[in-house]
Amino acid sequence: MFSTSPLAIQIEFAVVQVKNIQSDSKTQVKLLGLGIGVGSTLEVLRNRGGDMVLANNNIRISLGRSIANNILVTSDKNGGHNHG
């Protein structure tokens, strides 16, 4: 079983997979609109203590730290994006 940790603590350039989103349904719908849902693969482009900048394929997304703390992820052992 994979251990999960908050997106907010991931290091820059880490590639992670979303396993759970601990928020209300309104926030989950907004995240889905940004392409972030359970099973999504994200790359952390910037994480310097404030907002985070993520990559989801060719899309760049900025998330606040409070939301990022509620997104649980695991390391992507495949080492990159799935361009299937």
C-alpha positions in Angstrom: 0.0 0.0 0.0 1.2 3.5 -0.9 1.6 6.1 1.8 0.1 9.4 1.1 1.2 12.9 2.1 -0.1 16.4 1.5 0.7 18.0 -1.9 1.9 21.1 0.0 5.0 19.3 1.4 6.3 17.9 -1.9 9.6 19.1 -3.2 10.0 21.0 -6.4 10.1 18.9 -9.6 8.5 15.9 -7.8 6.0 14.0 -9.9 3.0 12.8 -7.8 -0.4 11.2 -8.3 -3.5 12.4 -6.5 -5.0 9.8 -4.2 -7.6 11.7 -2.2 -9.0 15.3 -1.9 -10.2 16.2 1.6 -12.5 19.1 0.9 -16.1 20.0 0.3 -17.7 19.2 -2.9 -17.6 22.8 -4.2 -13.8 22.9 -3.9 -13.6 19.4 -5.5 -15.6 20.6 -8.5 -13.4 23.7 -8.9 -10.3 21.4 -8.7 -11.8 19.1 -11.3 -12.3 22.1 -13.6 -8.5 22.7 -13.3 -7.8 19.1 -14.2 -7.0 18.0 -10.6 -8.9 14.9 -9.4 -8.2 11.5 -7.9 -5.8 9.8 -10.3 -4.3 13.0 -11.8 -0.6 13.1 -12.3 1.0 16.5 -11.3 4.5 17.9 -11.3 5.5 20.4 -8.7 7.2 23.3 -10.5 7.4 25.7 -7.5 7.0 25.2 -3.8 8.6 28.0 -1.8 6.3 28.3 1.2 3.5 30.3 -0.4 1.3 29.4 -3.4 2.4 26.3 -5.4 2.8 26.1 -9.1 2.0 22.8 -10.6 2.0 21.2 -14.1 -0.7 19.0 -15.3 0.5 17.9 -18.8 0.9 21.2 -20.6 -1.3 23.2 -18.2 0.2 25.4 -15.4 -1.8 25.7 -12.2 -1.3 27.9 -9.1 -2.8 26.6 -5.9 -2.9 28.1 -2.4 -1.2 26.3 0.4 -4.4 25.6 2.3 -6.0 23.7 -0.6 -2.7 21.9 -1.3 -2.6 20.7 2.3 -6.0 18.9 1.6 -4.8 17.1 -1.5 -3.1 13.8 -0.6 -0.6 12.4 -3.1 1.9 9.6 -3.6 5.1 9.7 -5.5 4.7 8.6 -9.2 7.1 5.7 -9.5 6.8 5.9 -13.3 8.8 9.0 -13.3 6.8 11.3 -15.6 3.7 12.2 -17.3 1.6 9.8 -19.2 1.3 11.0 -22.7 -1.0 8.1 -23.9 
